[in-house]
Amino acid sequence: MQPRPQHSHGYIHNRPPLPQEHDAAYLWNNIHKGKNISVIVHNNCGLHIKENRDYYNGVGKLDYVPYPYPHPLAANDHTGKNRVLALRISGNQLAWNAITDAVSYTIQRDWHDSETIDAKVHKHVISGGSVYYVKALDAEGNVLSAEGILIKNPGEGDKG
């Protein structure tokens, strides 16, 4: 994995890019047949498009929080089953709702350091500013629900 660039708020200039201004692409979790796939520039653009400047392989974008799964508008499609994690911060813990049929939860911090916990537990101790991503899994390992949250400081949460 490449070292994470030291950009503030996920942007090179500490703000969203202006029209026609450069903002790098971040490519991670691109899996095909169990292997990580990286971007390779062909067409002789090596002088104009450079890895670790214009794009980053295996590096998650700072502050990126994915959409929840299932999408909130589709959560009602599972009549009688809870599919909404509703992540929240309580002191130095990340908490969530129990998901129907879940046997375990995986917690990922900043797109690595994954940890799996039993479905009877609905909280996890957090530390420092990070993006946390929680997935509820059934007995076959299928994702029942997934949600991310950006925590700037323990005790503060900006849900995404």
Summary of the structure (lengths in Angstrom):
residues: 160
radius of gyration: 17.9
end to end distance: 24.8
largest distance: 56.4
contacts: 387
relative contact order: 0.16
helix: 2%
strand: 34%
